[in-house]
Amino acid sequence: MDHHHLYMQRAMELAELGRGKVSPNPMVGCVIVNNDEIIGEGYHEYYGGPHAEPNAITRVVDQSLLKESTVYVTLEPCAHFGKTPPCANLLVDKNIKKVVIGAVDTNPLVGGKGISILRKAGIEVINGILESEIRKQNCRFFTFIEKKRPYVILKWAQTRDGFVARDNFDSKWISNSYSRQLVHRWRTEEDGIMVGTNTARYDNPKLNTREWSGKNPIRIVIDRMLQLDPSLSLFDRSQKTICFNIIKEEKYDNLEFIKLNPDFEIQQVFEKLYELKIQSVIVEGGTFLLNKIINAELWDEARVFTGQTNFGTGISAPKFKGRLQEEIDILGDKLEFWQKD
C-alpha cells in the first residue's frame, strides 16, 4: 500500500467516528502529514460543529509546518458557508502545500468548487484516492444527494421455514437477545426508523435505542386512515415521530401528522422525508410495507436475521433479489447483509 492510500485509510478510520452524529452532512476524516509523520488528525464530530479540516489543523502543535504539509481528506473540502465557514478557504489561508482528496463532493453547493479554489491558489491537488471505498462509507450521503431520497435499509427476522410472524401477527421472539441488541445499535446510526400500520398495531414497538447508547431515530409510521390507537408507544412523544396519512396535517411537540394525497405511493413518502432532510431510514416491517418498497425498487440494503425456530405456517418473509455481501453467525442466529442489484 503506497503512502497516499495509507494516510487516506487512516482518514477513513477517523471519519467513521462520526457515524450517526453528523447527518445530513457526510462523515469526513482528515490527516495532516509533514515529512512522512502525522502532525494533526481530525474528523467531523457532530452536525453543526467544525468540519474535519479545522479540527485537524487546530491539533497541529507547530502551525509553521502547515505550509510544507500534505492534507489528506476523505471528501472534497467544502466551498460554501453553511453552519461553518468554507474549509477550502481555510486550507488556502494556511498555505497548505498539497491536498489529497478521496472523493468529490457531489452536493451542488460543492461539486468541484472546493478543488477549484485550492488549485487557483496554487495548491497541488490529487483526487480519487480510495474513492469507491469512501463513497461506500458515505453511501447515505451520496444516495440522498444524487437520488434525492433517503438511503433505505430493510431489516427483518424470519424463522428457518421463512415466516416473519404467525397468522395472528405475533412475531416474538424469532431472533435472540444479542441480535436485538445489534438492531438497537443500528438504530443509533440512522436518521429514521419506519414501520407500517400492522406492525405498529400488533407489536406496539417503542422503536428506540434502549439497549444501546446513542441517539434515538425519528420514528416514522404509515397509518393511511389514522386507525391506530393513540395510546400506542409510537405516539407517546418520547421521541420525534412522523405519521403519514390522508386525513390531517397537524404538528405537536415530537409528533407530526403529515397529510398525503389519497392515492399516495411509497415514493411520495420518501420524497417528503428527503424534504425533511432525513438522510437514512431503517425499515423494520411489516411485510406489506417491506414488499411495497421492494417492488418499487426503492431500497438499498437488506439485513435479514434467520432464527432457529419454525412456525410451520404464518406470514411469509419478503422475497427480493440482491447481492449477498456477508453472512455472520450471532450465537445461533444467521445474519445476512444484502445489497440491491
GICOR-V310142 format. One record per residue. N is the residue number from 1. OMEGA is omega in whole degrees, -180 to 180 (* if undefined). Layout:
N & OMEGA
N & OMEGA
This chain:
1 & -180
2 & -172
3 & 177
4 & -179
5 & -179
6 & -179
7 & 178
8 & 176
9 & 177
10 & 178
11 & 177
12 & 178
13 & 178
14 & -180
15 & -177
16 & 180
17 & 179
18 & -177
19 & 179
20 & -174
21 & -171
22 & -178
23 & 9
24 & 174
25 & 175
26 & 170
27 & -178
28 & 175
29 & -176
30 & 177
31 & 179
32 & -173
33 & 176
34 & -178
35 & 177
36 & 176
37 & 178
38 & -179
39 & 178
40 & 178
41 & 175
42 & 176
43 & 176
44 & -168
45 & 180
46 & -179
47 & -178
48 & 180
49 & -180
50 & 178
51 & -175
52 & -175
53 & 178
54 & 177
55 & 179
56 & -178
57 & -178
58 & -180
59 & 175
60 & -175
61 & 180
62 & -175
63 & 180
64 & 180
65 & -174
66 & -176
67 & 176
68 & -174
69 & 174
70 & 178
71 & 175
72 & -179
73 & -172
74 & -178
75 & 180
76 & 178
77 & -177
78 & -176
79 & -176
80 & 175
81 & 174
82 & 173
83 & -179
84 & 179
85 & -179
86 & 180
87 & 179
88 & 179
89 & 179
90 & -180
91 & 176
92 & -179
93 & -179
94 & 178
95 & 178
96 & -176
97 & -175
98 & 176
99 & 177
100 & -172
101 & 177
102 & -176
103 & 175
104 & 176
105 & -176
106 & 171
107 & -179
108 & 178
109 & -180
110 & 172
111 & 178
112 & -178
113 & 179
114 & 178
115 & 180
116 & 179
117 & -179
118 & -177
119 & 178
120 & 179
121 & 178
122 & 179
123 & 176
124 & -179
125 & 172
126 & -174
127 & 172
128 & 178
129 & -177
130 & -175
131 & -177
132 & 178
133 & -179
134 & 176
135 & 177
136 & 178
137 & -179
138 & -178
139 & 178
140 & -179
141 & -176
142 & 176
143 & -180
144 & -178
145 & -170
146 & -180
147 & 178
148 & 174
149 & 177
150 & 168
151 & -170
152 & 177
153 & 175
154 & -180
155 & 171
156 & 174
157 & 180
158 & 178
159 & 179
160 & 178
161 & 166
162 & 178
163 & 178
164 & 179
165 & 174
166 & -178
167 & 179
168 & 179
169 & 178
170 & -178
171 & -177
172 & -20
173 & 179
174 & -180
175 & -178
176 & -174
177 & 179
178 & 176
179 & -179
180 & 177
181 & 177
182 & 178
183 & 179
184 & 175
185 & 178
186 & -179
187 & 180
188 & -174
189 & -176
190 & -180
191 & -175
192 & 176
193 & -170
194 & 172
195 & 176
196 & -175
197 & -175
198 & 177
199 & 178
200 & -175
201 & -171
202 & -179
203 & -175
204 & -176
205 & 174
206 & 178
207 & 177
208 & -176
209 & -174
210 & -179
211 & 177
212 & 179
213 & 180
214 & -176
215 & 172
216 & 175
217 & 173
218 & 179
219 & -179
220 & 178
221 & 174
222 & 180
223 & -170
224 & -174
225 & -178
226 & -179
227 & -177
228 & 179
229 & 180
230 & -180
231 & 178
232 & -179
233 & -179
234 & -174
235 & -176
236 & 177
237 & 178
238 & 174
239 & -175
240 & -177
241 & 177
242 & 178
243 & 177
244 & -177
245 & 177
246 & -174
247 & -171
248 & 176
249 & -179
250 & -178
251 & 177
252 & 174
253 & 177
254 & 178
255 & -178
256 & 174
257 & -179
258 & -178
259 & 177
260 & 179
261 & -178
262 & -178
263 & -175
264 & 174
265 & -176
266 & 178
267 & -179
268 & 177
269 & -180
270 & 176
271 & 179
272 & 178
273 & 176
274 & 178
275 & -180
276 & 178
277 & 173
278 & -167
279 & -178
280 & -179
281 & 171
282 & -176
283 & -174
284 & 175
285 & 1
286 & -174
287 & -179
288 & -180
289 & 179
290 & 180
291 & 176
292 & -178
293 & 179
294 & -178
295 & 178
296 & -179
297 & -178
298 & 178
299 & -179
300 & -172
301 & 175
302 & 178
303 & -170
304 & 174
305 & 170
306 & -179
307 & -175
308 & -178
309 & 172
310 & 176
311 & -178
312 & 177
313 & -180
314 & -179
315 & -174
316 & 175
317 & 178
318 & 174
319 & -177
320 & 176
321 & 180
322 & 179
323 & 178
324 & -177
325 & -174
326 & 176
327 & -179
328 & 178
329 & 177
330 & 180
331 & 177
332 & 174
333 & 174
334 & 178
335 & 179
336 & 174
337 & -178
338 & 171
339 & 177
340 & 177
341 & *
